[in-house]
Amino acid sequence: MPRLNREWHAQYRMPERATPEQRIAWHLEHARHCRCRPIPEGVRVLMEARGIALPEPEED
Ligand SMILES: [Zn+2]
């Protein structure tokens, strides 16, 4: 899988005024399909507050 999954990004856009739930959902999907950037600290905090497990980081 390429580091940047262009097809995935073309299909899955972050909504302009994303709610915390939308940001979490987007980043969870993103982490599964693309590795262009890690989950931001702010989103990790939102996930932890909701008891959502962080996806395992993949080593290159
Ligand atoms: Zn990406």
N, CA, C, O and the ligand as a Tripos MOL2 file, in Angstrom:
@<TRIPOS>MOLECULE
protein
  241   239    61     0     0
PROTEIN
NO_CHARGES

@<TRIPOS>ATOM
      1 N           0.8560   -1.1980    0.0000 N.3       1 MET1
      2 CA          0.0000    0.0000    0.0000 C.3       1 MET1
      3 C           0.8850    1.2380    0.0000 C.2       1 MET1
      4 O           1.8110    1.3380    0.8040 O.2       1 MET1
      5 N           0.6070    2.1840   -0.8970 N.am      2 PRO2
      6 CA          1.4250    3.4120   -0.8950 C.3       2 PRO2
      7 C           1.1840    4.2090    0.3810 C.2       2 PRO2
      8 O           0.1320    4.1070    1.0120 O.2       2 PRO2
      9 N           2.1700    4.9900    0.7350 N.am      3 ARG3
     10 CA          2.0680    5.7810    1.9630 C.3       3 ARG3
     11 C           0.8620    6.7220    1.8920 C.2       3 ARG3
     12 O           0.1320    6.8760    2.8720 O.2       3 ARG3
     13 N           0.6560    7.3480    0.7360 N.am      4 LEU4
     14 CA         -0.5170    8.1980    0.5420 C.3       4 LEU4
     15 C          -1.4850    7.4730   -0.3860 C.2       4 LEU4
     16 O          -1.1610    7.1880   -1.5390 O.2       4 LEU4
     17 N          -2.6680    7.1820    0.1270 N.am      5 ASN5
     18 CA         -3.6990    6.4860   -0.6410 C.3       5 ASN5
     19 C          -4.6030    7.5400   -1.2930 C.2       5 ASN5
     20 O          -5.5890    7.9870   -0.7060 O.2       5 ASN5
     21 N          -4.2370    7.9220   -2.5250 N.am      6 ARG6
     22 CA         -4.9490    9.0280   -3.1920 C.3       6 ARG6
     23 C          -6.4150    8.6970   -3.4390 C.2       6 ARG6
     24 O          -7.2840    9.5570   -3.2910 O.2       6 ARG6
     25 N          -6.6860    7.4630   -3.8120 N.am      7 GLU7
     26 CA         -8.0780    7.0870   -4.0970 C.3       7 GLU7
     27 C          -8.9410    7.2230   -2.8460 C.2       7 GLU7
     28 O         -10.0760    7.6970   -2.9000 O.2       7 GLU7
     29 N          -8.3700    6.7930   -1.7160 N.am      8 TRP8
     30 CA         -9.1430    6.8910   -0.4860 C.3       8 TRP8
     31 C          -9.4240    8.3560   -0.1480 C.2       8 TRP8
     32 O         -10.5450    8.7130    0.2140 O.2       8 TRP8
     33 N          -8.4080    9.1890   -0.2690 N.am      9 HIS9
     34 CA         -8.5740   10.6040    0.0580 C.3       9 HIS9
     35 C          -9.5680   11.2930   -0.8670 C.2       9 HIS9
     36 O         -10.2930   12.1930   -0.4410 O.2       9 HIS9
     37 N          -9.6070   10.8770   -2.1300 N.am     10 ALA10
     38 CA        -10.5480   11.4780   -3.0730 C.3      10 ALA10
     39 C         -11.9800   11.1400   -2.6880 C.2      10 ALA10
     40 O         -12.9000   11.9150   -2.9470 O.2      10 ALA10
     41 N         -12.1600    9.9870   -2.0730 N.am     11 GLN11
     42 CA        -13.5020    9.5120   -1.7240 C.3      11 GLN11
     43 C         -13.9490    9.9960   -0.3490 C.2      11 GLN11
     44 O         -15.1240   10.3030   -0.1440 O.2      11 GLN11
     45 N         -13.0130   10.0620    0.5860 N.am     12 TYR12
     46 CA        -13.3690   10.3780    1.9660 C.3      12 TYR12
     47 C         -12.8240   11.7480    2.3500 C.2      12 TYR12
     48 O         -11.6540   11.9050    2.7000 O.2      12 TYR12
     49 N         -13.7130   12.7300    2.2730 N.am     13 ARG13
     50 CA        -13.3290   14.0890    2.6490 C.3      13 ARG13
     51 C         -13.8330   14.3640    4.0620 C.2      13 ARG13
     52 O         -14.9280   13.9570    4.4490 O.2      13 ARG13
     53 N         -12.9950   15.0670    4.8120 N.am     14 MET14
     54 CA        -13.4270   15.5170    6.1330 C.3      14 MET14
     55 C         -14.4990   16.5990    5.9390 C.2      14 MET14
     56 O         -14.2770   17.5460    5.1840 O.2      14 MET14
     57 N         -15.6610   16.4780    6.6090 N.am     15 PRO15
     58 CA        -16.6750   17.5370    6.4920 C.3      15 PRO15
     59 C         -16.1110   18.8750    6.9580 C.2      15 PRO15
     60 O         -15.2210   18.9240    7.8080 O.2      15 PRO15
     61 N         -16.6420   19.9660    6.3910 N.am     16 GLU16
     62 CA        -16.0800   21.2820    6.6940 C.3      16 GLU16
     63 C         -16.1590   21.6190    8.1860 C.2      16 GLU16
     64 O         -15.1780   22.0730    8.7740 O.2      16 GLU16
     65 N         -17.3140   21.4000    8.7880 N.am     17 ARG17
     66 CA        -17.4270   21.6180   10.2350 C.3      17 ARG17
     67 C         -17.6640   20.2750   10.9010 C.2      17 ARG17
     68 O         -18.7730   19.9640   11.3340 O.2      17 ARG17
     69 N         -16.6070   19.4890   10.9740 N.am     18 ALA18
     70 CA        -16.7310   18.1340   11.4900 C.3      18 ALA18
     71 C         -16.9730   18.1430   12.9960 C.2      18 ALA18
     72 O         -16.3370   18.8910   13.7390 O.2      18 ALA18
     73 N         -17.9090   17.2920   13.4340 N.am     19 THR19
     74 CA        -18.1060   17.0860   14.8670 C.3      19 THR19
     75 C         -16.9780   16.1900   15.3750 C.2      19 THR19
     76 O         -16.2950   15.5430   14.5800 O.2      19 THR19
     77 N         -16.7780   16.1500   16.7000 N.am     20 PRO20
     78 CA        -15.7560   15.2230   17.2250 C.3      20 PRO20
     79 C         -15.9870   13.7990   16.7420 C.2      20 PRO20
     80 O         -15.0270   13.1040   16.4080 O.2      20 PRO20
     81 N         -17.2400   13.3460   16.6970 N.am     21 GLU21
     82 CA        -17.5300   11.9880   16.2400 C.3      21 GLU21
     83 C         -17.1100   11.7910   14.7800 C.2      21 GLU21
     84 O         -16.5750   10.7450   14.4150 O.2      21 GLU21
     85 N         -17.3600   12.8080   13.9530 N.am     22 GLN22
     86 CA        -16.9640   12.7110   12.5450 C.3      22 GLN22
     87 C         -15.4520   12.6890   12.4010 C.2      22 GLN22
     88 O         -14.9160   11.9690   11.5590 O.2      22 GLN22
     89 N         -14.7670   13.4710   13.2150 N.am     23 ARG23
     90 CA        -13.2920   13.4780   13.1540 C.3      23 ARG23
     91 C         -12.7420   12.1120   13.5690 C.2      23 ARG23
     92 O         -11.8280   11.5800   12.9380 O.2      23 ARG23
     93 N         -13.3180   11.5490   14.6470 N.am     24 ILE24
     94 CA        -12.8710   10.2290   15.1000 C.3      24 ILE24
     95 C         -13.0980    9.1990   14.0000 C.2      24 ILE24
     96 O         -12.1990    8.4270   13.6670 O.2      24 ILE24
     97 N         -14.3090    9.1930   13.4370 N.am     25 ALA25
     98 CA        -14.6470    8.1970   12.4090 C.3      25 ALA25
     99 C         -13.7240    8.3510   11.2010 C.2      25 ALA25
    100 O         -13.2540    7.3610   10.6410 O.2      25 ALA25
    101 N         -13.4700    9.5940   10.8040 N.am     26 TRP26
    102 CA        -12.6190    9.8320    9.6440 C.3      26 TRP26
    103 C         -11.2120    9.3090    9.8980 C.2      26 TRP26
    104 O         -10.6280    8.6400    9.0460 O.2      26 TRP26
    105 N         -10.6750    9.6130   11.0590 N.am     27 HIS27
    106 CA         -9.2990    9.2050   11.3430 C.3      27 HIS27
    107 C          -9.1720    7.7020   11.5460 C.2      27 HIS27
    108 O          -8.1360    7.1240   11.2170 O.2      27 HIS27
    109 N         -10.2090    7.0550   12.0830 N.am     28 LEU28
    110 CA        -10.1640    5.5960   12.2050 C.3      28 LEU28
    111 C         -10.1300    4.9630   10.8190 C.2      28 LEU28
    112 O          -9.3330    4.0610   10.5620 O.2      28 LEU28
    113 N         -10.9930    5.4360    9.9320 N.am     29 GLU29
    114 CA        -10.9920    4.9230    8.5580 C.3      29 GLU29
    115 C          -9.6620    5.2480    7.8890 C.2      29 GLU29
    116 O          -9.0700    4.4080    7.2120 O.2      29 GLU29
    117 N          -9.2080    6.4690    8.0880 N.am     30 HIS30
    118 CA         -7.9680    6.8930    7.4670 C.3      30 HIS30
    119 C          -6.8000    5.9990    7.8820 C.2      30 HIS30
    120 O          -5.9930    5.5830    7.0510 O.2      30 HIS30
    121 N          -6.7270    5.7100    9.1930 N.am     31 ALA31
    122 CA         -5.6150    4.8980    9.6900 C.3      31 ALA31
    123 C          -5.6360    3.5020    9.0680 C.2      31 ALA31
    124 O          -4.5910    2.8670    8.9250 O.2      31 ALA31
    125 N          -6.8280    3.0260    8.7000 N.am     32 ARG32
    126 CA         -6.9270    1.6920    8.0960 C.3      32 ARG32
    127 C          -6.4690    1.6850    6.6550 C.2      32 ARG32
    128 O          -5.9600    0.6780    6.1620 O.2      32 ARG32
    129 N          -6.6490    2.8140    5.9750 N.am     33 HIS33
    130 CA         -6.4640    2.8010    4.5270 C.3      33 HIS33
    131 C          -5.2780    3.5990    4.0450 C.2      33 HIS33
    132 O          -4.8730    3.4640    2.8900 O.2      33 HIS33
    133 N          -4.7160    4.4190    4.8940 N.am     34 CYS34
    134 CA         -3.6860    5.3470    4.4420 C.3      34 CYS34
    135 C          -2.7540    5.6450    5.5980 C.2      34 CYS34
    136 O          -3.1620    5.6410    6.7600 O.2      34 CYS34
    137 N          -1.4850    5.9070    5.2670 N.am     35 ARG35
    138 CA         -0.5100    6.1940    6.3210 C.3      35 ARG35
    139 C           0.2150    7.4990    6.0470 C.2      35 ARG35
    140 O           1.3820    7.6510    6.4080 O.2      35 ARG35
    141 N          -0.4750    8.4530    5.4030 N.am     36 CYS36
    142 CA          0.2210    9.6990    5.0620 C.3      36 CYS36
    143 C           0.5000   10.5310    6.3050 C.2      36 CYS36
    144 O           1.4380   11.3290    6.3140 O.2      36 CYS36
    145 N          -0.3050   10.3570    7.3600 N.am     37 ARG37
    146 CA         -0.0290   11.0900    8.5980 C.3      37 ARG37
    147 C          -0.6730   10.3580    9.7680 C.2      37 ARG37
    148 O          -1.6560    9.6370    9.5960 O.2      37 ARG37
    149 N          -0.1060   10.5500   10.9720 N.am     38 PRO38
    150 CA         -0.6590    9.8670   12.1410 C.3      38 PRO38
    151 C          -1.9220   10.5570   12.6290 C.2      38 PRO38
    152 O          -2.2430   11.6640   12.1960 O.2      38 PRO38
    153 N          -2.6400    9.8920   13.5380 N.am     39 ILE39
    154 CA         -3.8150   10.4930   14.1590 C.3      39 ILE39
    155 C          -3.3450   11.6410   15.0430 C.2      39 ILE39
    156 O          -2.4810   11.4470   15.8980 O.2      39 ILE39
    157 N          -3.9060   12.8390   14.8480 N.am     40 PRO40
    158 CA         -3.4540   13.9930   15.6460 C.3      40 PRO40
    159 C          -3.7450   13.8050   17.1300 C.2      40 PRO40
    160 O          -4.6740   13.0970   17.5200 O.2      40 PRO40
    161 N          -2.9240   14.4590   17.9440 N.am     41 GLU41
    162 CA         -3.0660   14.3420   19.3930 C.3      41 GLU41
    163 C          -4.4940   14.6950   19.8410 C.2      41 GLU41
    164 O          -5.0590   14.0160   20.6990 O.2      41 GLU41
    165 N          -5.0740   15.7520   19.2640 N.am     42 GLY42
    166 CA         -6.4210   16.1740   19.6570 C.3      42 GLY42
    167 C          -7.4560   15.0890   19.4240 C.2      42 GLY42
    168 O          -8.3780   14.9230   20.2230 O.2      42 GLY42
    169 N          -7.3080   14.3440   18.3250 N.am     43 VAL43
    170 CA         -8.2610   13.2690   18.0240 C.3      43 VAL43
    171 C          -8.0060   12.0670   18.9320 C.2      43 VAL43
    172 O          -8.9490   11.3940   19.3500 O.2      43 VAL43
    173 N          -6.7370   11.7950   19.2370 N.am     44 ARG44
    174 CA         -6.4260   10.7140   20.1850 C.3      44 ARG44
    175 C          -7.1030   10.9640   21.5330 C.2      44 ARG44
    176 O          -7.6510   10.0520   22.1530 O.2      44 ARG44
    177 N          -7.0500   12.2280   21.9680 N.am     45 VAL45
    178 CA         -7.6680   12.5770   23.2500 C.3      45 VAL45
    179 C          -9.1740   12.3370   23.1930 C.2      45 VAL45
    180 O          -9.7570   11.8040   24.1370 O.2      45 VAL45
    181 N          -9.8050   12.7350   22.0760 N.am     46 LEU46
    182 CA        -11.2480   12.5140   21.9160 C.3      46 LEU46
    183 C         -11.5770   11.0250   21.9720 C.2      46 LEU46
    184 O         -12.5610   10.6190   22.5900 O.2      46 LEU46
    185 N         -10.7430   10.2170   21.3220 N.am     47 MET47
    186 CA        -10.9830    8.7690   21.2960 C.3      47 MET47
    187 C         -10.8260    8.1720   22.6910 C.2      47 MET47
    188 O         -11.6430    7.3630   23.1300 O.2      47 MET47
    189 N          -9.7690    8.5820   23.3740 N.am     48 GLU48
    190 CA         -9.5260    8.0420   24.7130 C.3      48 GLU48
    191 C         -10.6680    8.4020   25.6580 C.2      48 GLU48
    192 O         -11.0660    7.5930   26.4960 O.2      48 GLU48
    193 N         -11.1990    9.6340   25.5190 N.am     49 ALA49
    194 CA        -12.3040   10.0730   26.3760 C.3      49 ALA49
    195 C         -13.5440    9.2150   26.1540 C.2      49 ALA49
    196 O         -14.3870    9.0940   27.0430 O.2      49 ALA49
    197 N         -13.6570    8.6180   24.9650 N.am     50 ARG50
    198 CA        -14.8140    7.7740   24.6420 C.3      50 ARG50
    199 C         -14.4990    6.2900   24.7640 C.2      50 ARG50
    200 O         -15.3420    5.4480   24.4540 O.2      50 ARG50
    201 N         -13.3110    5.9710   25.2060 N.am     51 GLY51
    202 CA        -12.9420    4.5630   25.3760 C.3      51 GLY51
    203 C         -12.7480    3.8220   24.0690 C.2      51 GLY51
    204 O         -12.9070    2.6030   24.0170 O.2      51 GLY51
    205 N         -12.4030    4.5510   23.0030 N.am     52 ILE52
    206 CA        -12.1740    3.9210   21.7010 C.3      52 ILE52
    207 C         -10.6940    3.5590   21.5980 C.2      52 ILE52
    208 O          -9.8220    4.3950   21.8340 O.2      52 ILE52
    209 N         -10.4250    2.3140   21.2450 N.am     53 ALA53
    210 CA         -9.0400    1.8550   21.1510 C.3      53 ALA53
    211 C          -8.3640    2.4850   19.9450 C.2      53 ALA53
    212 O          -8.9520    2.5680   18.8660 O.2      53 ALA53
    213 N          -7.1350    2.9250   20.1290 N.am     54 LEU54
    214 CA         -6.3620    3.4610   19.0310 C.3      54 LEU54
    215 C          -5.9070    2.3250   18.1320 C.2      54 LEU54
    216 O          -5.5340    1.2620   18.6300 O.2      54 LEU54
    217 N          -5.9280    2.5230   16.8140 N.am     55 PRO55
    218 CA         -5.3970    1.4820   15.9290 C.3      55 PRO55
    219 C          -3.9020    1.3310   16.1620 C.2      55 PRO55
    220 O          -3.1970    2.2920   16.4710 O.2      55 PRO55
    221 N          -3.4340    0.0800   16.0040 N.am     56 GLU56
    222 CA         -2.0120   -0.1860   16.1900 C.3      56 GLU56
    223 C          -1.2100    0.5730   15.1520 C.2      56 GLU56
    224 O          -1.4990    0.4840   13.9580 O.2      56 GLU56
    225 N          -0.2120    1.3150   15.5890 N.am     57 PRO57
    226 CA          0.6270    1.9830   14.5930 C.3      57 PRO57
    227 C           1.4520    0.9460   13.8220 C.2      57 PRO57
    228 O           2.0020    0.0100   14.4000 O.2      57 PRO57
    229 N           1.5210    1.1400   12.5120 N.am     58 GLU58
    230 CA          2.2690    0.1970   11.6940 C.3      58 GLU58
    231 C           3.6700    0.7210   11.4590 C.2      58 GLU58
    232 O           3.8720    1.8810   11.1020 O.2      58 GLU58
    233 N           4.6250   -0.1590   11.6650 N.am     59 GLU59
    234 CA          6.0110    0.2450   11.4280 C.3      59 GLU59
    235 C           6.3130    0.1280    9.9460 C.2      59 GLU59
    236 O           5.7890   -0.7550    9.2670 O.2      59 GLU59
    237 N           7.1490    1.0060    9.4520 N.am     60 ASP60
    238 CA          7.5660    0.9230    8.0480 C.3      60 ASP60
    239 C           8.5940   -0.1710    7.8750 C.2      60 ASP60
    240 O           9.0710   -0.4000    6.7640 O.2      60 ASP60
    241 ZN         -3.8550    9.8510    4.1590 Zn       61 ZN61
@<TRIPOS>BOND
     1     1     2 1
     2     2     3 1
     3     3     4 2
     4     3     5 am
     5     5     6 1
     6     6     7 1
     7     7     8 2
     8     7     9 am
     9     9    10 1
    10    10    11 1
    11    11    12 2
    12    11    13 am
    13    13    14 1
    14    14    15 1
    15    15    16 2
    16    15    17 am
    17    17    18 1
    18    18    19 1
    19    19    20 2
    20    19    21 am
    21    21    22 1
    22    22    23 1
    23    23    24 2
    24    23    25 am
    25    25    26 1
    26    26    27 1
    27    27    28 2
    28    27    29 am
    29    29    30 1
    30    30    31 1
    31    31    32 2
    32    31    33 am
    33    33    34 1
    34    34    35 1
    35    35    36 2
    36    35    37 am
    37    37    38 1
    38    38    39 1
    39    39    40 2
    40    39    41 am
    41    41    42 1
    42    42    43 1
    43    43    44 2
    44    43    45 am
    45    45    46 1
    46    46    47 1
    47    47    48 2
    48    47    49 am
    49    49    50 1
    50    50    51 1
    51    51    52 2
    52    51    53 am
    53    53    54 1
    54    54    55 1
    55    55    56 2
    56    55    57 am
    57    57    58 1
    58    58    59 1
    59    59    60 2
    60    59    61 am
    61    61    62 1
    62    62    63 1
    63    63    64 2
    64    63    65 am
    65    65    66 1
    66    66    67 1
    67    67    68 2
    68    67    69 am
    69    69    70 1
    70    70    71 1
    71    71    72 2
    72    71    73 am
    73    73    74 1
    74    74    75 1
    75    75    76 2
    76    75    77 am
    77    77    78 1
    78    78    79 1
    79    79    80 2
    80    79    81 am
    81    81    82 1
    82    82    83 1
    83    83    84 2
    84    83    85 am
    85    85    86 1
    86    86    87 1
    87    87    88 2
    88    87    89 am
    89    89    90 1
    90    90    91 1
    91    91    92 2
    92    91    93 am
    93    93    94 1
    94    94    95 1
    95    95    96 2
    96    95    97 am
    97    97    98 1
    98    98    99 1
    99    99   100 2
   100    99   101 am
   101   101   102 1
   102   102   103 1
   103   103   104 2
   104   103   105 am
   105   105   106 1
   106   106   107 1
   107   107   108 2
   108   107   109 am
   109   109   110 1
   110   110   111 1
   111   111   112 2
   112   111   113 am
   113   113   114 1
   114   114   115 1
   115   115   116 2
   116   115   117 am
   117   117   118 1
   118   118   119 1
   119   119   120 2
   120   119   121 am
   121   121   122 1
   122   122   123 1
   123   123   124 2
   124   123   125 am
   125   125   126 1
   126   126   127 1
   127   127   128 2
   128   127   129 am
   129   129   130 1
   130   130   131 1
   131   131   132 2
   132   131   133 am
   133   133   134 1
   134   134   135 1
   135   135   136 2
   136   135   137 am
   137   137   138 1
   138   138   139 1
   139   139   140 2
   140   139   141 am
   141   141   142 1
   142   142   143 1
   143   143   144 2
   144   143   145 am
   145   145   146 1
   146   146   147 1
   147   147   148 2
   148   147   149 am
   149   149   150 1
   150   150   151 1
   151   151   152 2
   152   151   153 am
   153   153   154 1
   154   154   155 1
   155   155   156 2
   156   155   157 am
   157   157   158 1
   158   158   159 1
   159   159   160 2
   160   159   161 am
   161   161   162 1
   162   162   163 1
   163   163   164 2
   164   163   165 am
   165   165   166 1
   166   166   167 1
   167   167   168 2
   168   167   169 am
   169   169   170 1
   170   170   171 1
   171   171   172 2
   172   171   173 am
   173   173   174 1
   174   174   175 1
   175   175   176 2
   176   175   177 am
   177   177   178 1
   178   178   179 1
   179   179   180 2
   180   179   181 am
   181   181   182 1
   182   182   183 1
   183   183   184 2
   184   183   185 am
   185   185   186 1
   186   186   187 1
   187   187   188 2
   188   187   189 am
   189   189   190 1
   190   190   191 1
   191   191   192 2
   192   191   193 am
   193   193   194 1
   194   194   195 1
   195   195   196 2
   196   195   197 am
   197   197   198 1
   198   198   199 1
   199   199   200 2
   200   199   201 am
   201   201   202 1
   202   202   203 1
   203   203   204 2
   204   203   205 am
   205   205   206 1
   206   206   207 1
   207   207   208 2
   208   207   209 am
   209   209   210 1
   210   210   211 1
   211   211   212 2
   212   211   213 am
   213   213   214 1
   214   214   215 1
   215   215   216 2
   216   215   217 am
   217   217   218 1
   218   218   219 1
   219   219   220 2
   220   219   221 am
   221   221   222 1
   222   222   223 1
   223   223   224 2
   224   223   225 am
   225   225   226 1
   226   226   227 1
   227   227   228 2
   228   227   229 am
   229   229   230 1
   230   230   231 1
   231   231   232 2
   232   231   233 am
   233   233   234 1
   234   234   235 1
   235   235   236 2
   236   235   237 am
   237   237   238 1
   238   238   239 1
   239   239   240 2
@<TRIPOS>SUBSTRUCTURE
     1 MET1         2 RESIDUE 1 A MET
     2 PRO2         6 RESIDUE 1 A PRO
     3 ARG3        10 RESIDUE 1 A ARG
     4 LEU4        14 RESIDUE 1 A LEU
     5 ASN5        18 RESIDUE 1 A ASN
     6 ARG6        22 RESIDUE 1 A ARG
     7 GLU7        26 RESIDUE 1 A GLU
     8 TRP8        30 RESIDUE 1 A TRP
     9 HIS9        34 RESIDUE 1 A HIS
    10 ALA10       38 RESIDUE 1 A ALA
    11 GLN11       42 RESIDUE 1 A GLN
    12 TYR12       46 RESIDUE 1 A TYR
    13 ARG13       50 RESIDUE 1 A ARG
    14 MET14       54 RESIDUE 1 A MET
    15 PRO15       58 RESIDUE 1 A PRO
    16 GLU16       62 RESIDUE 1 A GLU
    17 ARG17       66 RESIDUE 1 A ARG
    18 ALA18       70 RESIDUE 1 A ALA
    19 THR19       74 RESIDUE 1 A THR
    20 PRO20       78 RESIDUE 1 A PRO
    21 GLU21       82 RESIDUE 1 A GLU
    22 GLN22       86 RESIDUE 1 A GLN
    23 ARG23       90 RESIDUE 1 A ARG
    24 ILE24       94 RESIDUE 1 A ILE
    25 ALA25       98 RESIDUE 1 A ALA
    26 TRP26      102 RESIDUE 1 A TRP
    27 HIS27      106 RESIDUE 1 A HIS
    28 LEU28      110 RESIDUE 1 A LEU
    29 GLU29      114 RESIDUE 1 A GLU
    30 HIS30      118 RESIDUE 1 A HIS
    31 ALA31      122 RESIDUE 1 A ALA
    32 ARG32      126 RESIDUE 1 A ARG
    33 HIS33      130 RESIDUE 1 A HIS
    34 CYS34      134 RESIDUE 1 A CYS
    35 ARG35      138 RESIDUE 1 A ARG
    36 CYS36      142 RESIDUE 1 A CYS
    37 ARG37      146 RESIDUE 1 A ARG
    38 PRO38      150 RESIDUE 1 A PRO
    39 ILE39      154 RESIDUE 1 A ILE
    40 PRO40      158 RESIDUE 1 A PRO
    41 GLU41      162 RESIDUE 1 A GLU
    42 GLY42      166 RESIDUE 1 A GLY
    43 VAL43      170 RESIDUE 1 A VAL
    44 ARG44      174 RESIDUE 1 A ARG
    45 VAL45      178 RESIDUE 1 A VAL
    46 LEU46      182 RESIDUE 1 A LEU
    47 MET47      186 RESIDUE 1 A MET
    48 GLU48      190 RESIDUE 1 A GLU
    49 ALA49      194 RESIDUE 1 A ALA
    50 ARG50      198 RESIDUE 1 A ARG
    51 GLY51      202 RESIDUE 1 A GLY
    52 ILE52      206 RESIDUE 1 A ILE
    53 ALA53      210 RESIDUE 1 A ALA
    54 LEU54      214 RESIDUE 1 A LEU
    55 PRO55      218 RESIDUE 1 A PRO
    56 GLU56      222 RESIDUE 1 A GLU
    57 PRO57      226 RESIDUE 1 A PRO
    58 GLU58      230 RESIDUE 1 A GLU
    59 GLU59      234 RESIDUE 1 A GLU
    60 ASP60      238 RESIDUE 1 A ASP
    61 ZN61       241 GROUP 0 **** ****
